Amino acid sequence: MANISFKQFTLGVEEEYMVIDPVTRELKSHEQKIVHEGHKVIKDKVKAEMHQAVVEVGTDICQDVDEAYADVATLRRTISTIAGELGLWVGASGTHPFSHWESQLITDHIRYSEIVNELQEAARSNLIFGLHVHVGMENRELAIQIANTARYFLPHIYALSTNSPFWEGRLTGYKSFRTKVFDKFPRTGIPDYFESIEAYDNYVKLLVKTNCIDNAKKIWWDLRVHPFFNTVEFRICDVPMTVQETITIAALFQGICAKLYKLRMQNLNFINYSRALITENKWRAGRYGIDGNLIDFGKESEVNTRILIYELLDFIDDVVPQLGSRNAVNYVHTMLEQGTGADRQLKVFEEKNSLVDVVDYIHGSFLAGL
């Protein structure tokens, strides 16, 4: 068949970082100084979040993973430098190992006030740090079709991203406790299947009409067709500890989209599974990371998560050369060998028996490999 172009599958990466007091290792409000200083250097690529101890960054639209890597690396270096000049540290982990949300300040902004007013303690306690990856789409019709099918793979990649084993000083027993915290929000988790983009838009219109939401950005699913851009936005992952992990995860999401598109172009389709089934796998991924089993719905049996991740690599292998993401995708092998961010945090805790050492490790890994 004629060569299919994957140029449409651009990448945008958003990361949320924690701001840390170098003395106490607690989360600390930066009073928006990092954002203010950041604007001078990286313009609107840095912004405030609901909690004042969080800084969010976002890349430009990147044509491929190499561009995304360079952009995320620059953002991390810039934020780290600015924080250092202000006498602060930054780190990337889905949750802070021991800070309590009760003592954290909320950013003074009308949008956040509205969310806190409506969601109350669920919003105030939502002190978590995620990774969002946008993959560009030709149009929204294609976006909903790819989103429907891509849902199946969310738990596989979430397992690789797990990076939040501690919460408020406790060992949670989860590799990713971040999503447990976020589950308190409405409209979270694995989305339903939508017949068409019209069906999705009608759902959004109904919610707006009945005052459930004022716009589609208040749909916080693990994956969504973005309300304003032609992208599919993957939102399930903990923010990874290092740049390389972030880029590898972005490359996997991009590869899945390209592969599903290629199948569609060949009149082939991947089975769409129900939200209820995919949610079972999400729970397992959050609890056990890459060391558990996920369900293979086709075989109707449990399969080691690592094996399913290798199968995913085989599945996308034929589109990787065209996307130019071979090195990024190959890094999955290193991630499986050295463990996820959660595994590494737990190892530090086991050796040192100190959550302060875990925070030092998170901070020390922020620019690792750059």
WOCOR-V864891 format. One record per residue. N is the residue number from 1. PHI is phi in degrees with one decimal (NA if undefined). BURIAL is I if it has 9 or more other ideal C-beta (glycine too) atoms within 8 Angstrom, else O. D_FIRST is the distance of its C-alpha to the first C-alpha in Angstrom with 2 decimals. Layout:
# WOCOR-V864891
((N PHI BURIAL D_FIRST) (N PHI BURIAL D_FIRST))
This chain:
# WOCOR-V864891
((1 NA O 0.00) (2 -62.5 O 3.79) (3 -64.0 O 6.45) (4 -94.8 O 8.45) (5 -89.1 O 12.12) (6 -107.6 I 14.75) (7 -59.3 O 17.65) (8 -65.0 O 19.04) (9 -83.9 I 19.97) (10 -70.1 I 23.27) (11 -125.6 I 26.14) (12 -134.3 I 29.76) (13 -123.6 I 32.23) (14 -119.7 I 35.66) (15 -125.8 I 38.27) (16 -113.1 I 41.80) (17 -111.2 I 44.50) (18 -95.4 I 47.97) (19 -101.6 I 51.02) (20 -121.6 I 53.61) (21 -80.2 I 57.31) (22 -65.1 O 57.77) (23 -85.2 O 61.24) (24 -87.7 O 60.80) (25 67.3 I 57.00) (26 -77.8 I 56.91) (27 -67.4 I 54.52) (28 -141.7 I 56.11) (29 -67.2 O 55.84) (30 -98.4 I 54.98) (31 50.9 O 56.41) (32 63.4 I 53.22) (33 -66.8 O 54.36) (34 -63.7 I 51.10) (35 -64.8 I 49.19) (36 -59.6 O 51.76) (37 -68.8 I 51.61) (38 -61.5 I 47.83) (39 -56.9 I 47.47) (40 -67.7 O 49.17) (41 -103.3 O 46.53) (42 -116.4 I 43.23) (43 52.5 O 44.03) (44 -86.4 O 42.60) (45 -80.7 I 40.36) (46 -125.3 I 43.24) (47 -147.3 I 44.91) (48 -74.0 I 47.53) (49 -119.1 I 46.86) (50 -59.3 I 49.10) (51 -91.0 I 51.08) (52 -73.2 I 52.73) (53 -94.1 I 51.87) (54 -116.6 I 48.14) (55 -123.0 I 46.19) (56 -110.1 I 42.64) (57 -124.5 I 40.29) (58 -144.5 I 36.90) (59 -77.9 I 34.53) (60 -71.1 O 33.11) (61 -73.9 O 29.47) (62 -104.1 I 27.78) (63 -74.9 O 24.44) (64 -156.2 I 23.93) (65 -68.0 I 26.02) (66 -64.2 O 28.02) (67 -63.6 I 29.28) (68 -62.3 I 30.07) (69 -59.8 I 31.97) (70 -60.5 O 34.03) (71 -68.1 I 34.83) (72 -63.8 I 35.91) (73 -60.3 I 37.90) (74 -63.3 I 39.70) (75 -62.3 I 40.47) (76 -63.3 I 41.90) (77 -61.0 I 43.97) (78 -62.0 I 45.27) (79 -64.2 I 46.30) (80 -63.1 I 47.84) (81 -65.1 O 49.86) (82 -61.2 I 51.08) (83 -58.8 I 52.06) (84 -58.4 I 53.90) (85 -65.9 O 55.83) (86 -91.1 I 56.89) (87 75.3 O 58.05) (88 -124.8 I 55.25) (89 -112.7 I 52.48) (90 -130.0 I 48.93) (91 -155.9 I 46.75) (92 -126.3 I 43.55) (93 -155.3 I 44.00) (94 -62.0 I 43.23) (95 -141.0 I 46.98) (96 -82.1 I 50.10) (97 -58.8 I 51.86) (98 -140.6 I 55.24) (99 -63.9 I 55.66) (100 -100.7 O 56.76) (101 -65.4 I 55.18) (102 -57.7 O 58.61) (103 -92.6 O 59.75) (104 -94.6 I 56.73) (105 -82.8 O 57.01) (106 -94.3 I 54.73) (107 -64.9 I 53.50) (108 -79.9 O 55.45) (109 -155.1 O 52.85) (110 -58.8 O 52.81) (111 -63.2 O 49.38) (112 -70.9 I 50.50) (113 -60.4 I 53.89) (114 -63.2 O 52.28) (115 -64.0 I 50.07) (116 -65.3 I 53.10) (117 -61.7 O 55.26) (118 -79.7 O 52.91) (119 -94.6 I 51.69) (120 53.3 O 54.90) (121 -63.1 O 55.00) (122 -58.0 I 51.35) (123 -76.5 I 50.57) (124 -64.2 I 53.36) (125 -88.1 I 52.37) (126 -82.0 I 48.68) (127 -91.7 I 49.12) (128 -134.5 I 45.67) (129 -133.3 I 43.02) (130 -120.5 I 39.29) (131 -121.6 I 35.95) (132 -119.1 I 33.61) (133 -117.4 I 30.04) (134 -98.9 I 28.25) (135 -114.5 I 24.47) (136 -66.3 I 23.46) (137 -130.9 I 21.53) (138 -59.3 O 20.24) (139 -158.3 O 22.74) (140 -74.0 I 25.06) (141 -62.2 O 23.24) (142 -64.7 I 20.28) (143 -58.1 I 22.97) (144 -70.0 I 24.80) (145 -65.1 I 21.83) (146 -68.9 I 20.93) (147 -60.9 I 24.68) (148 -52.6 I 25.22) (149 -80.7 I 22.92) (150 -63.8 I 23.73) (151 -52.7 I 27.36) (152 -56.1 I 26.93) (153 -88.5 I 26.51) (154 -55.5 I 29.47) (155 -62.1 I 32.10) (156 -59.9 I 30.25) (157 -79.0 I 30.19) (158 -58.7 I 33.60) (159 -56.5 I 35.02) (160 -67.9 I 33.94) (161 -90.5 I 35.56) (162 -52.3 I 38.88) (163 -157.0 I 41.65) (164 -151.1 I 44.63) (165 -81.3 I 46.87) (166 -114.0 I 50.14) (167 -147.9 I 51.63) (168 52.2 O 55.09) (169 85.8 O 56.32) (170 -112.0 O 55.20) (171 -80.3 O 52.83) (172 -82.1 I 50.74) (173 85.6 O 49.20) (174 -103.1 I 45.74) (175 -78.2 I 43.21) (176 -133.5 I 42.36) (177 -87.3 I 45.29) (178 -53.5 I 43.90) (179 -69.9 I 41.99) (180 -64.7 I 45.17) (181 -68.0 I 46.97) (182 -72.0 I 44.30) (183 -57.0 O 44.19) (184 -71.2 O 47.48) (185 -76.1 I 45.69) (186 -74.2 O 44.51) (187 53.9 O 40.80) (188 -119.6 I 39.63) (189 86.9 I 37.55) (190 -71.2 I 34.26) (191 -77.5 I 33.36) (192 -73.7 O 32.92) (193 -81.9 I 29.75) (194 -117.7 I 29.46) (195 -55.1 O 27.97) (196 -159.0 O 27.12) (197 -66.9 I 28.10) (198 -64.0 O 30.96) (199 -61.6 I 32.28) (200 -65.6 I 32.33) (201 -62.0 O 34.01) (202 -64.8 O 36.54) (203 -61.0 I 37.39) (204 -62.4 I 38.06) (205 -59.8 O 40.10) (206 -63.1 O 42.21) (207 -65.0 I 43.02) (208 -67.5 I 44.02) (209 -60.6 O 46.04) (210 -97.4 O 47.94) (211 60.1 O 48.69) (212 -76.2 O 46.76) (213 -139.7 I 44.99) (214 -99.9 O 45.33) (215 -156.8 O 41.67) (216 -68.4 I 38.38) (217 -69.7 O 38.94) (218 -87.2 O 41.39) (219 -98.8 I 38.60) (220 -108.3 I 38.42) (221 -61.9 I 35.81) (222 -68.7 I 33.94) (223 -159.8 I 30.82) (224 -148.8 I 30.81) (225 -75.8 I 28.97) (226 -62.8 I 31.15) (227 -63.5 I 33.68) (228 -119.4 O 33.52) (229 -109.7 O 30.36) (230 -82.0 I 26.68) (231 -138.9 I 26.36) (232 -99.7 I 26.28) (233 -108.0 I 29.41) (234 -93.5 I 29.89) (235 -123.8 I 33.66) (236 -78.0 I 34.43) (237 -83.5 I 35.17) (238 -64.2 I 38.53) (239 -66.6 I 38.72) (240 -73.8 I 38.04) (241 -68.6 I 40.87) (242 -121.7 I 39.04) (243 -61.6 I 36.53) (244 -60.6 I 34.22) (245 -64.4 I 34.09) (246 -58.0 I 33.34) (247 -69.0 I 30.42) (248 -64.2 I 28.99) (249 -64.5 I 29.21) (250 -61.0 I 27.58) (251 -64.2 I 24.68) (252 -66.5 I 24.28) (253 -61.6 I 24.30) (254 -62.9 I 21.73) (255 -62.4 I 19.48) (256 -62.6 I 19.94) (257 -61.6 I 19.05) (258 -63.9 I 15.84) (259 -66.7 I 14.82) (260 -64.7 I 15.93) (261 -64.2 I 14.03) (262 -60.3 I 10.70) (263 -59.9 I 11.82) (264 -61.1 I 12.81) (265 -64.3 O 9.59) (266 -97.8 O 8.34) (267 59.6 O 11.80) (268 -110.5 O 13.41) (269 -137.9 O 16.70) (270 -94.3 O 19.26) (271 -65.7 O 22.80) (272 -92.1 O 25.12) (273 -97.6 O 28.50) (274 -75.9 O 31.83) (275 -53.9 I 33.66) (276 -59.9 O 36.52) (277 -71.1 I 34.50) (278 -63.3 I 32.76) (279 -63.2 I 36.26) (280 -60.2 I 37.58) (281 -68.4 I 35.15) (282 -61.4 I 36.02) (283 -60.5 O 39.68) (284 -63.2 I 39.17) (285 -62.8 I 37.20) (286 -68.1 I 40.01) (287 -77.9 I 42.70) (288 -112.5 I 41.46) (289 61.3 I 38.74) (290 -88.2 I 36.74) (291 -103.1 O 39.58) (292 -111.2 I 39.34) (293 -118.5 I 37.15) (294 -110.9 I 34.61) (295 -90.5 I 33.78) (296 -91.8 I 30.56) (297 -67.1 I 30.41) (298 -63.9 O 28.03) (299 -82.2 O 30.53) (300 54.7 O 33.46) (301 -148.6 O 35.04) (302 -78.3 O 36.06) (303 -134.5 I 34.05) (304 -53.2 O 35.15) (305 -57.0 I 33.67) (306 -61.3 O 32.80) (307 -62.8 O 30.75) (308 -65.9 I 28.77) (309 -68.5 I 28.26) (310 -63.1 O 26.93) (311 -63.5 O 24.55) (312 -62.9 I 23.41) (313 -61.2 I 22.80) (314 -64.5 O 20.62) (315 -59.4 O 18.73) (316 -93.6 I 17.86) (317 -54.3 O 17.69) (318 -74.0 O 13.98) (319 -98.8 I 14.23) (320 -61.1 I 17.66) (321 -58.9 O 16.97) (322 -67.2 O 15.15) (323 -79.7 I 18.04) (324 68.7 O 20.53) (325 -115.6 I 22.49) (326 -56.0 O 22.93) (327 -62.9 O 26.72) (328 -62.9 I 27.25) (329 -67.5 I 25.34) (330 -63.3 O 27.16) (331 -63.9 I 30.43) (332 -53.9 I 30.08) (333 -61.0 O 31.56) (334 -63.7 O 34.58) (335 -61.0 I 34.98) (336 -69.0 I 35.06) (337 -74.3 O 37.60) (338 -90.3 O 39.95) (339 87.5 I 39.71) (340 -75.4 I 38.98) (341 -54.3 I 41.37) (342 -62.4 I 43.34) (343 -60.0 I 43.74) (344 -72.7 I 45.01) (345 -60.7 I 47.39) (346 -64.6 I 48.77) (347 -64.7 I 49.28) (348 -60.5 I 51.31) (349 -65.1 I 53.32) (350 -63.9 O 54.01) (351 -74.7 O 55.25) (352 -104.2 O 57.23) (353 51.9 O 58.06) (354 -143.5 O 57.93) (355 -72.3 I 55.69) (356 -62.7 O 56.87) (357 -64.0 I 55.26) (358 -64.4 I 52.02) (359 -62.1 I 52.12) (360 -59.6 I 52.87) (361 -67.1 I 49.85) (362 -60.3 I 47.56) (363 -63.1 I 49.02) (364 -65.8 O 48.79) (365 -90.0 I 45.06) (366 -56.4 I 44.16) (367 -109.9 I 43.38) (368 -55.4 I 42.59) (369 83.3 O 40.28) (370 -88.1 O 40.53))
